[in-house]
Amino acid sequence: MAVIITAYNEEKRIREKLENTLKLEYPREKLELIVASDCSTDATDDIVRSFASSGIRLVRSNVKGGKEAAQKLAVESTIGDVLVFSDTATILEPTAISEIVNNFSDGTVGCVSSVDRFIDTDGVVSGEGAYVRYEMALRSLESRVNTLVGLSGSFFSARREVCRSWAPDLQSDFNTLLNSIRLGLRGVADPDSIGYYKNLADQKKEYERKVRTVVRGISVFMRSLPLLNPMRYHLFAWQLLSHKLCRWLVPFAMIGALVSNLVLAASSPFYQATLLVQVLFYVLACLYLLTQQLPNIGVLRIPSFFVMVNISILDAWIRYLRGERIVSWSPSKR
């Protein structure tokens, strides 16, 4: 079994990550520990080399090719039947690896996703917001009914055969799940495998991260259109359409709803009332996003987050249709 940690210019965080990795409770003789450096230019690689005596190996890309390209080099250098992928910013509990690997005792499982937990700047575990609760509940239901549609990119695991057709230019968490489906396997979420990482306090950086994630996700989706064939992929075809594409089409539905409401407002007091509700919703959301001066209460956070996410999705579509493809990466500084 191999643990692959991806890093690019992580000199400030890589030591903490490696020390955390060495605390993992798993038979050391069965464990490969690898850091995939995407041509780091700071002291990241030197710090990793200083852990060589502890069994941590550096795999370095000589050309900056992006996260997935670095992961591909690491995958090709391992021999384990199960591969675990983790970001430098993600901290794991000692039992996390054992928990996530246990899922492969089920021969139908091709990949496993962790559960996300955010940590505030004061070290308090958070991330129990409406969106996170919804996403984790959805993954739990998908696991029980059929399969996941995506994995947590910060901490996930897969069988080696799922990783053989690794694409260095496609989002690895989403594409690994799709590779599992192509092989007749499925993805599941493990509630006992938790990845802790700090939330982004800077709204601009959070927005940019979401745009980047969606552009990359659309790229994977567009190259996987045969998976929408219900005659071959059955329920998963519907899951992929509804969970991914329909979610990415929400901004267009919102625009259509607002325009339709404007047209209908003159015909009925009912439509005037619904228009007022829509406008109030967007005004509160935009005020909170632009000023951050309104009270920090859920009734304002939820609409602001919803609007920000859908603006970022719309922005991602525009960039994708203009031909933008994001391969290179710079990890978010949390």
Disulfide bonds with the S-S distance in Angstrom:
none
